[in-house]
């Protein structure tokens, strides 16, 4: 009989899964920003580090329409 375990509900695995997901979103966003606007300045990196996974997902879409890095992160 298969055992169904929801990883997100697990205290340890859920936390690590969410952290990995957030790191992946941040990696994609960094690559898009660097491709579009050039190297990421320190102030922008600091702002990116504080964003949640949901916010990072939103920024990944918004980077396509943003006119500047400031426009994206404000």
Backbone as CSV, one residue per row, in Angstrom:
resi,resn,N_x,N_y,N_z,CA_x,CA_y,CA_z,C_x,C_y,C_z
1,UNK,0.847,-1.160,0.000,0.000,0.000,0.000,0.908,1.244,0.000
2,UNK,0.725,2.157,-0.970,1.564,3.359,-1.018,1.229,4.322,0.121
3,UNK,2.237,5.004,0.571,2.061,5.990,1.636,2.185,7.375,1.005
4,UNK,1.152,8.176,1.186,1.161,9.529,0.638,1.626,10.495,1.722
5,UNK,2.726,11.168,1.454,3.253,12.144,2.401,3.293,13.491,1.696
6,UNK,2.642,14.463,2.271,2.694,15.815,1.730,3.953,16.486,2.277
7,UNK,4.923,16.678,1.412,6.213,17.226,1.827,6.054,18.577,2.504
8,UNK,5.157,19.400,2.002,5.002,20.741,2.554,4.512,20.718,4.001
9,UNK,3.839,19.651,4.424,3.344,19.553,5.790,4.391,18.984,6.748
10,UNK,5.446,18.401,6.216,6.506,17.845,7.040,7.336,18.982,7.617
11,UNK,7.620,18.930,8.914,8.331,20.018,9.586,9.708,20.280,8.996
12,UNK,10.460,19.256,8.738,11.821,19.427,8.228,11.827,19.490,6.702
13,UNK,11.245,18.497,6.060,11.270,18.450,4.602,10.520,19.623,3.981
14,UNK,9.417,20.022,4.571,8.640,21.135,4.052,9.430,22.427,4.057
15,UNK,10.109,22.681,5.142,10.926,23.898,5.262,12.040,23.892,4.225
16,UNK,12.711,22.755,4.087,13.812,22.661,3.126,13.308,22.741,1.684
17,UNK,12.164,22.142,1.418,11.579,22.207,0.077,11.252,23.657,-0.280
18,UNK,10.631,24.377,0.645,10.282,25.775,0.405,11.529,26.631,0.209
19,UNK,12.562,26.365,0.983,13.812,27.114,0.851,14.444,26.852,-0.514
20,UNK,14.430,25.609,-0.951,14.969,25.258,-2.265,14.181,25.899,-3.395
21,UNK,12.872,25.934,-3.234,12.017,26.575,-4.231,12.328,28.063,-4.319
22,UNK,12.480,28.703,-3.173,12.784,30.129,-3.137,14.157,30.401,-3.765
23,UNK,15.139,29.572,-3.476,16.475,29.743,-4.047,16.441,29.587,-5.565
24,UNK,15.636,28.664,-6.048,15.506,28.467,-7.496,14.869,29.665,-8.169
25,UNK,13.813,30.202,-7.563,13.152,31.388,-8.116,14.122,32.566,-8.132
26,UNK,14.888,32.715,-7.063,15.845,33.813,-6.965,16.938,33.680,-8.028
27,UNK,17.384,32.454,-8.282,18.410,32.219,-9.297,17.899,32.610,-10.686
28,UNK,16.683,32.215,-11.013,16.093,32.567,-12.307,15.962,34.084,-12.436
29,UNK,15.458,34.715,-11.393,15.267,36.163,-11.426,16.593,36.900,-11.588
30,UNK,17.610,36.467,-10.874,18.936,37.095,-11.004,19.435,37.018,-12.449
31,UNK,19.292,35.855,-13.059,19.741,35.686,-14.444,18.982,36.607,-15.382
32,UNK,17.669,36.728,-15.171,16.867,37.601,-16.036,17.269,39.068,-15.844
33,UNK,17.461,39.463,-14.603,17.853,40.852,-14.319,19.202,41.161,-14.952
34,UNK,20.170,40.271,-14.789,21.498,40.501,-15.345,21.462,40.557,-16.867
35,UNK,20.642,39.728,-17.476,20.517,39.730,-18.936,19.891,41.035,-19.424
36,UNK,18.917,41.529,-18.686,18.174,42.726,-19.114,18.844,44.028,-18.702
37,UNK,19.359,44.104,-17.457,19.854,45.372,-16.921,21.353,45.386,-16.601
38,UNK,22.030,44.263,-16.727,23.446,44.206,-16.390,23.648,43.727,-14.956
39,UNK,24.866,43.884,-14.438,25.174,43.402,-13.081,24.221,43.980,-12.026
40,UNK,23.906,43.157,-11.044,22.970,43.560,-9.993,23.728,44.315,-8.908
41,UNK,23.330,45.576,-8.655,23.988,46.339,-7.586,23.631,45.793,-6.204
42,UNK,24.436,46.126,-5.209,24.230,45.636,-3.849,22.866,45.966,-3.275
43,UNK,22.370,47.179,-3.512,21.069,47.575,-2.960,19.955,46.690,-3.526
44,UNK,20.084,46.318,-4.811,19.057,45.472,-5.436,19.140,44.043,-4.901
45,UNK,20.350,43.543,-4.731,20.531,42.191,-4.186,19.944,42.100,-2.786
46,UNK,20.150,43.141,-1.986,19.594,43.155,-0.627,18.073,43.094,-0.665
47,UNK,17.464,43.799,-1.590,15.996,43.760,-1.705,15.506,42.399,-2.177
48,UNK,16.232,41.789,-3.090,15.831,40.471,-3.588,15.870,39.423,-2.480
49,UNK,16.858,39.500,-1.604,17.032,38.527,-0.531,15.859,38.508,0.441
50,UNK,15.127,39.609,0.534,14.030,39.695,1.503,12.679,39.284,0.921
51,UNK,12.640,38.943,-0.362,11.368,38.630,-1.020,10.957,37.181,-0.789
52,UNK,9.659,36.966,-0.686,9.107,35.621,-0.542,9.069,34.935,-1.909
53,UNK,8.806,33.655,-1.918,8.714,32.905,-3.169,7.639,33.487,-4.071
54,UNK,6.500,33.824,-3.502,5.406,34.400,-4.281,5.809,35.741,-4.887
55,UNK,6.491,36.560,-4.109,6.956,37.855,-4.621,7.995,37.669,-5.720
56,UNK,8.871,36.685,-5.567,9.877,36.415,-6.589,9.218,35.959,-7.885
57,UNK,8.191,35.119,-7.777,7.456,34.677,-8.961,6.850,35.870,-9.687
58,UNK,6.298,36.808,-8.942,5.718,38.013,-9.527,6.792,38.839,-10.236
59,UNK,7.950,38.985,-9.609,9.040,39.748,-10.206,9.564,39.088,-11.480
60,UNK,9.568,37.758,-11.513,10.010,37.033,-12.709,9.155,37.421,-13.910
61,UNK,7.870,37.614,-13.699,6.989,38.056,-14.783,7.171,39.543,-15.074
62,UNK,7.279,40.347,-14.025,7.372,41.797,-14.194,8.679,42.241,-14.835
63,UNK,9.750,41.459,-14.704,11.038,41.848,-15.278,10.935,42.005,-16.793
64,UNK,9.995,41.324,-17.399,9.828,41.405,-18.850,9.315,42.772,-19.299
65,UNK,8.573,43.458,-18.445,7.967,44.746,-18.796,8.624,45.943,-18.128
66,UNK,9.466,45.713,-17.148,10.061,46.818,-16.390,10.989,47.648,-17.278
67,UNK,10.954,48.955,-17.075,11.808,49.858,-17.843,13.199,49.996,-17.223
68,UNK,13.295,49.734,-15.915,14.576,49.835,-15.217,14.547,48.903,-14.021
69,UNK,15.709,48.689,-13.431,15.807,47.877,-12.218,15.066,48.533,-11.074
70,UNK,15.162,49.850,-10.989,14.443,50.600,-9.950,12.936,50.419,-10.101
71,UNK,12.474,50.468,-11.344,11.047,50.283,-11.630,10.592,48.889,-11.196
72,UNK,11.420,47.907,-11.424,11.086,46.520,-11.072,10.976,46.328,-9.565
73,UNK,11.921,46.888,-8.813,12.006,46.598,-7.381,11.278,47.586,-6.492
74,UNK,10.677,48.596,-7.053,9.904,49.544,-6.241,8.434,49.231,-6.268
